[in-house]
């Protein structure tokens, strides 16, 4: 347990002073009774045998005061709260070919438009992360419910270099693994000296609360092999929904003095979705993207969160104080 205002706890040092004051008053009362012990009614009153009952109400009042001081320090504790949620990773192709204009104004802008419509249509229980990939992949926005942060991350994306669908998939898996506190999804090559054992494969789509939405033209120019990376996702049970950005006819793109013909590779994107039990969509039908959520099955998870429990201590203080007052009125017909 921690406290927001811990300096208030110094007031607890007044508790021993209250105990000393009470004992001193009690001793003075007993001395006064002794002075009048020659009177018969005093002896009779002193012999009623109140014992511990005489001290219980003041003890309860002092305990109530101490609990109230703790409440003033605003205590907080970590509580595991149940939450229904799902995770979607928007993986954007930001390679140079995404600057092509066969989708107006460009492929990347069309992908952004489709993603914005998807983000704005999601409930607060769905956490959305953003990954960008060209010849490498990296996380731009960790999964969050903050739509403004998500949209700001999407708006910052711009075309870069080559295309590695495999790195985009692996970066998305690592983002999901970081969110679920799982070991990272490693992709081994002959450069890895001693690879650790690979995870035991699970049926495709088993990890139904997390999906990857891959927005790309599908043209792969860099390793690793995208279908091999898709198998890693399938082993993790994560589905990949691919969104084709571009046209099958393609267009000619002028980059750094070179003329390149680029076109949508639907076959590769369909294979990736098929391997992971996902689906393929075409960005020309933006409304189709919203159906992805209907295939996302949120799960009940327990999230540890720091929660302020001041109200609990305040309630306990009032309860103890009422008990002390009730016992004092019942036994002595007065408050202590």
C-alpha positions, 0 to 999 in steps of 0.5 A, spaced: 500 500 500 502 507 498 499 514 500 498 520 495 499 524 501 504 520 506 505 527 510 499 526 513 501 520 517 505 524 522 499 526 525 499 518 528 504 521 533 498 524 536 495 517 538 500 516 544 499 523 547 492 521 547 493 515 550 497 518 556 492 523 557 486 518 557 490 514 563 492 521 566 485 523 567 483 516 569 488 516 574 485 523 577 478 520 577 480 514 581 484 518 586 478 523 587 473 516 588 478 514 593 478 521 597 470 520 597 471 513 599 468 514 606 461 515 603 457 508 602 454 510 595 461 511 592 463 504 594 457 501 591 458 505 585 465 502 584 463 495 585 459 494 579 465 491 576 465 495 569 472 492 568 474 493 561 467 496 558 469 502 561 475 503 557 472 500 550 468 506 548 475 511 548 479 505 545 474 505 539 474 512 538 481 513 538 482 507 533 476 511 529 481 517 529 487 513 527 483 510 521 481 517 519 488 520 519 490 514 514 484 516 510 487 523 510 493 520 507 489 518 501 491 510 501 492 506 494 493 499 493 494 495 487 487 491 485 486 486 479 480 489 476 476 485 471 476 488 464 473 485 457 478 487 451 481 486 445 487 488 441 488 490 434 495 492 431 494 496 425 501 495 421 502 500 415 506 499 409 510 505 409 515 503 403 516 508 397 511 504 393 505 507 397 506 513 394 503 511 388 497 514 386 493 509 383 488 510 389 487 517 390 491 521 392 496 516 394 496 509 396 498 511 403 493 516 404 488 511 402 490 506 407 490 512 412 483 514 410 481 506 411 484 506 418 481 512 421 474 509 419 476 503 422 479 506 429 473 511 429 468 505 429 471 501 435 468 501 442 473 503 448 474 495 450 478 495 444 486 497 444 489 499 438 496 499 436 500 502 430 506 499 427 510 501 421 514 497 416 518 498 410 525 494 409 524 494 417 518 494 422 517 498 428 512 500 433 509 507 432 504 506 438 503 501 443 496 499 444 491 504 447 484 506 448 486 513 446 483 514 439 486 521 439 493 518 440 492 513 435 489 517 430 495 522 431 500 516 430 497 514 423 497 521 421 505 522 422 506 516 417 510 517 411 513 513 405 520 511 406 524 505 403 523 498 401 518 493 403 518 487 408 512 484 409 515 479 414 518 484 418 511 488 419 508 481 421 514 480 426 514 487 429 506 486 430 507 480 433 512 483 438 507 489 440 502 484 441 507 479 446 509 486 449 502 487 451 500 480 453 507 479 457 509 473 453 516 472 450 517 476 444 516 472 437 523 471 434 525 470 427 531 465 427 536 465 421 543 462 420 546 468 424 543 466 431 548 462 434 543 458 439 536 459 438 531 458 444 525 453 443 520 455 438 513 456 442 508 450 441 503 451 435 496 452 436 490 452 432 489 458 427 485 463 430 486 461 437 488 468 440 482 471 438 482 477 442 488 480 438 489 481 431 493 484 426 490 488 420 496 489 415 495 495 410 499 494 404 500 493 396 503 486 398 509 487 394 515 484 398 522 486 396 526 485 403 527 478 407 524 475 411 519 471 407 512 474 408 509 467 408 514 464 413 513 470 418 505 468 417 506 461 419 510 464 426 503 468 427 499 462 425 503 458 431 502 464 436 494 463 434 494 470 431 490 472 425 492 477 420 487 481 416 490 483 410 488 490 406 490 491 399 492 498 398 492 499 390 490 496 384 491 490 380 493 494 374 498 498 378 501 504 376 508 507 374 512 510 379 518 515 379 523 514 385 530 518 385 531 518 377 528 511 377 522 508 373 518 503 377 512 499 375 508 497 382 501 493 382 497 490 388 499 483 389 493 480 392 495 473 391 500 474 397 496 478 401 490 472 400 495 467 402 497 470 408 490 471 411 489 464 409 495 461 413 492 465 419 485 464 419 484 471 417 481 475 411 483 479 405 479 486 404 480 491 398 481 498 401 477 500 395 471 498 399 472 502 406 466 499 409 469 492 409 474 494 414 469 495 419 467 488 419 473 486 422 471 487 429 465 483 428 470 477 428 474 479 434 472 476 440 474 480 446 476 476 452 475 477 460 482 479 463 485 481 470 489 488 469 492 490 476 491 497 477 493 502 482 486 504 486 485 509 491 481 506 497 480 513 501 473 511 501 474 505 505 478 507 510 473 513 511 467 508 512 471 504 517 472 510 521 465 512 521 463 505 523 468 504 529 466 511 531 459 509 531 460 502 535 464 506 540 458 511 541 453 506 541 457 502 547 458 508 551 450 510 551 448 503 552 453 502 558 454 509 561 448 513 558 453 518 555 458 519 550 466 518 552 
